[in-house]
């Protein structure tokens, strides 16, 4: 009888220590919104499967990678087709000097605090 009481007490303590946070899904798994995915990812809809209400956890764009500041972030149905830049970064215009001194620009994710 004492063993059963000790076991129940141990089980109750173990349950009280269980994490209360919602577990996040790994990249590529089905999701309903951004809260289903890790902080470095977003719930991105599938452009080719318009009928699907669910998306997939996709990685946000890292620093130095190309981005599109004019891309639609969310469609009329609430599906996201572009994760955008990682936390603390913005899609910024970056100028480069190319062949024969020609200047051109691209949009890249850059740290907000960098100049």
Buried (B, 14 or more C-beta within 10 A) or exposed (E): EEEEEEEEEEEEEEEEEEEEEEEBBEEEBEBEEBEBBBEBBBBBBEEEEEEEEBBBBBBBBEEEEEBEEEEEEEEEEEBBBBBBBBEEBBBBEEEEEEEEEEEEEEBBBBBEEEE
